[in-house]
Every structure is written in structure tokens, then in C-alpha cells.
């Protein structure tokens, strides 16, 4: 019996050791290699993924009408390259210890975060799909050493959702899915806790109308509503990539909201304030935003005719009719 155990255990130990060696190798990959390989992967995706390349170009031309076609094309390539880099950063994140993560990012505006927390009123952190957004929120949990309630959209493919969930919760982030999350968000803020939201995408039925890059879109009103109901500050926070590849967490001062006299009007007006803050940061780092999203599809469906055609065919198959 002892001999049998000794025969099987080395295989298990080897497997575990191999996994640990893989993680150590991934954690030690230097920034310049992440940048080089990620850029190559993004460049490959740019040439192969025609549908998303088309969406990016149309979005850029729509958001920046003064840009030339050449500028739109060159920026589109760099957007894909940045997505390739972000993808590799997320892969590396699975292997990083908290100490490794803390060494990878520098902070600008940490005093804004510390000051808001000292008020003990609760805090809403808003961000967008800009730069290395996954790493930014996990880094924030690590430096604060207290949990953040992160509100996210559930990924439909269950195995991938489990993997991403496990990654996000490694350093203290508590994940709650958007549907039915409002009561827990309110409870967290009233206890003086922190809620983190990505606010640059919105489901049409849940959003309020705002202007984004000069055009109408819907935006989630959750951050503005929570701030008004719980009387807590709202800070924008972004993890962006500098020209040399250095990741920087940028924390802005609390947003100044504009009272209008009614809750409905306040929510709409302050959702616009939040959207404007996100737009300013995207304009500063335009090639690091997630332009592959069909952001203007509700009010400007002509930007995405292929999507509209697929939706129309799907409605015909299911017997649904009405506005697309």
C-alpha cells in the first residue's frame, strides 16, 4: 500500500508544481514583453476580426467627425493593439500575488480616495472599460485592504463567468450581478462601504438619456441614484496605460452634482455629469477605450446595419415584431 501511494503522489505533486511554475513564469513576464506580444496579438485580431474592426471604425468616425479616414484607420489599429495588451495583462493577473500587483501600478490622486473614505458616508467609484479596468479595481481593493462591492454584468457562458468571477474576487472584491443588485448596493453605502460601477455601457430598458460624444445614448442611472439616496460622494477612477506601458490609477476629486429640485431630474442631470467625466477621460486616452461596443445602437441604428439585419431575422424566426 505504501508503494502504491508513492507511485501516484509524484504525479500529483508534479502537476501541482508544474502549475506553480507556470504561475511564477507568468508573474515574472516583463512589461516590455507584454506590450510587444499584446500588440502583435491585437494587430492579428485587427486583420482577422472584420466585424469588430468595422464597428470600431464606424464608432470613431461618428464620435470624431473631424478625423480623417487615415486617422480613423490608424487609431483603430492601435485600439486593437491595446486590447491585445489588456488581454495579456488579465492573463498575467491570474498569476500575480497581491505584492506583485501593488508593484505594477502607480497612483495619481490617492488623497482624493482617502479623503472621501474619511467622511464615512459610503463611496461610489465609477469607471469605464478604459485601459486595464479589471486590474484597476483589483488594485484599489489591494491598497485599501477593505472589500469593494463590484456590480457587473453576468457573462452568459457559465464556465467563463466562473473563471472571471474567481479572478475578480482574489483580493477582496465582492461581486454582485446587476439584476436585483440595488438593495445590496444601498445597504453597503449606508454601512459606509464602497460600491464600484462600470458606467460606460447600458441596457436600453434601464438607462436614462444622456449625451455622449455629442450624440444621444442611454446610460445607467445607478450611480447618480445611489449618491442622491445615500448622500455619498462619487469619484471617477481609471487604470490607464501611459506611453511607456506603465499602468497608472487616476483618481479624480468627487464629482459636483447639480440639484434641480426633483429626484427624476436630479438623476438624469447627474448621470450626465458622470457621463461627461467618463468622456473626458476617454478623449485623453481614446485608443484605450472599448470601441468594439455598439454604444449608439438605440438612437443611431444605421451605424450597425449588420446587427440590425441579424436582429430582424431573429425576430422573424421567433415571431416577434415591432421596432428594432
N, C-alpha and C positions, 0 to 999 in steps of 0.2 A: 504493500500500500504506500509506503513512504517513497519507494522508487517511482511509482506511477505519478504521485504528486510532483515529484521533482521533474518529471518529464514534461508535464503540462504547464507548470508555472513559468519556466523560462520564456515560453511563447507569449504568455500574457504580459510578463514583465517587459519583454522586448517590445510588444505592441505599445504598452504604455510609455516606455522610454522613447520609442520612435516618435510618438505623438508629442512628447515633451520637447524632443529635439527639434521637431518641425516648428513648434511654437517659438522656441528660443531663436531659431533661424529667422522666422518671420518678424519677430520683435526687433531683431538687430539690423534689418534691411535699412540702409541709409536713405535719407530724404532724396538725394540726387537720383538714386536708382528708382524710387517710387515715381518721381517726376518723369524720368526718361521712359520707363516701361509703361506707366499710365498714359502718357502722351501717345505712345505708339498704339496702345490698345484703343484709345479714343479715336485716333486717326483711322484705324481699321474700321471701327464702327461707323465712322462718318461716311466712308465709301460703301459699306455694305448695307447699312440700315437706311434705305432710301425713304421710307415713310416718315421716320422721325427727322431725318435731315430736312425734308420738305416742310414739316411743321416748324422746326427751328427757324428756317429762313423766312417763312411767312410771318411768324411772330415778330422777328426782328424788324422786318420791313414795316410791319404795322406799328410797332412801338417807336421806331426811329425813322419816320418818313423822310428825313433829310439825309439818311445814309445812302451812299451809292451801292449799286449791286455788288461791286467788288468788296466793299467793306462788310456787307451782309454776309458774303461767302467766306471771307477770311475770319470773321468773328464766329461764324457757325462752326468752322473747323476747330477753333480754339475752345469753343463751348464743349464739343465732343471730347477734346483732349482733357479738359478739366474734369469732365465726368469720368473719364478713364482713371485719372489720378484719384478722384474721390472714391471710386470703386476699390482701388488698391488700398487706400487708407482704411476703408471699412474692413477689408480682409485682414489687414495688419492689426486692426483694433481688437480682433478676436484673440490675439496672442499677447496683447500688451497687459502688463501689470499696472496698478494704479500709479506706481512710481514712474514707470515708462511713459504713461500718458501725461503726467504732470510735467515731464521734461520736454514734451513735444510742442507745447503751446505756450505762447506768452499772452499776457492780458493787458488790455488798454481800457481804463475806466473802471477798475475793480472797486474804487472808492464809491462809485455810484451804486453798485450792488450792495456793498457793506452798509452804506447809509440807509438804503431802502429797507434792509433787513432789521436795522436797529429800531425802526419805527414800530415793529411788532404788529403791523396791521395786515400781514399777509402780503404776498407779492405775485404779480402775474408777469412772467417772462414771455415775450413774443419774439418769434424769429421766423425765418423762411427757409426754403430749400436753396440756400446760398452757401457756396464754399463747402466746408466739411461739416454739415449741420449735425450729423449723428455724433461726431466726435466732440462738437462744441457743447452739447447738452450733457454728455457723459463727463466731460472735463469740469463743467460747472458743478455737477454733483460731487466730484472728487475734491475740488478746492473748498467747497462749503462744508463738506463732511456732514451733510444732512440730506434727507430724501427730497426729491422733487417729483411732483405728480405730473407725468408727461401724458398728454392727451393725443392719441394717434389714431389714424385710420387703420382698421384691421385689414391685413393682406388676405386676399381670398384663398390663395394656395396655402393650405394649413401647414405643411412641413416648413415652408419658407417663413411663414408667420412665427412659428415656434423658434426657429433659429434667430430671427431678428429680435424677438422678444427676449430671448436668453442673452443676446449680446447687449441690448439696451439696459437690462436690469443688473448688469455686473457690478456697477459701482454706486448703487443706491437709488437709481431712477425707478420709480414705481409707475407702471404703465396702466392706463385705463383707456378703453376704446370709446370713440366719440359718442356712439349711440347710448343714450341714458347716462352720460357722464356728468351732467350739470350738478346734481345733488352732491356728488363726491367732491367736485371742484369747489363748490361753495363751502362745504364743511372744512376742507383743507385750508382755505383762505381765512375762515373765521377762527381757526385754531392758530393763525399766524404762520401757516405754511406757504409753500411755493408751488405754483402751477405753471407749467411750460406748454406753450401752444405754437404750432406752425400755422401761420395765418395767411399764407400766400396762395392757397388753393381753397376752393369752397364748393360744396354740393349746392346746386341751384336752389333746392327747396328750403335750405337752411340759411341762405345768405341774404344780406341786405345789399342794395345797390350802392356802389361807390365808383369813383373814377380812378383808373389805374393806367398810367402812361397815356393819359388824355382820352381814354376810352372807357365806356361803361363795362363793369364786371359785377359779379356778386362776391361778397366777402363774408367770412364768418363773423357774426356779431358777438361771439362768446367772450372775448377779452374785454370789450367795452362794457358789455352787460355785467360781467363779474366785478369789474372795477367800480361801476356805479352802485351795484347792490351791496358789495362788501367794503366799499370805501377804501380800496387798497391801491397802491401805485402800480403802474405798468411800465416796464423797461423793455427796450429792444436790445437783443443780444445776438451777435452773429460771429461765426467762426470762419474767417476769410483767409485766403491764401495770398501772401504777398509775392512780389515779383521773384524773389529768390526761393519761393516754396515754403517759407516759414508760415506756420499757422498762427493766426492772431485772433484771440477772442476780444471782440469790441463790444463794450457795454456802454450804452448811451444813458444820459440822465433820464429821470422819469418824464414821460410824455405829459404835456399840458393839455388837459381836456377842456372842451368848451361847453359850459352849461347852456341849455336852450330853454329849459322850463318844463319839458315833458320827457318821460323815460324813453318813449319811442324815438323822439327827435334826438335825444342825447345819444342813444345807442347808434343811430345812423351817423350822426356828426362825428362821434369819437371813433367809430370804425373807420371813417375816412381819415382821421388823424393818424391812426395806426397804419393804414394802407399807405399813406404818404411817407411815413417813416421807413417802411419797407422799401418803397420805390426809390427813395433817396439812396439807400444802401446798394440796391441793385444797379442804379445808374453809376455808382462809384466802382462797382465790380461787375460790369454787365456780362462778362464771359464766364462768370461763376454761378449764374442762376440756372434753374432747371427749366430751360426754354422748351423742352420737349412736351411740356404740358399744354393741352388745348385750353389756354386760360380764357380766351374770349369767345368760346363757342356758343354761349347763350344768346348774346346780343349781336354777334357777327358770325353766324354760321357759315357764311360764304368763304371764310378763311380755311375751313376744313371740309371741303366738298366730299372727299373720300369717306370721312367719318359719317357725314350726313347720309350718304348713299347707303352705307352699311346699316345705319340705323333704320332707314326707310325699308330696306329689305327685311330686316329683323322684325319690324312691326308688321309687315305683310305676312310673314310666316306665322306670327303669333296672333294675328287677327286684331292687333292694336291699331288705332287710327288717331288722328289729331295732329297737333303741332309737333314738329320735330325740334 
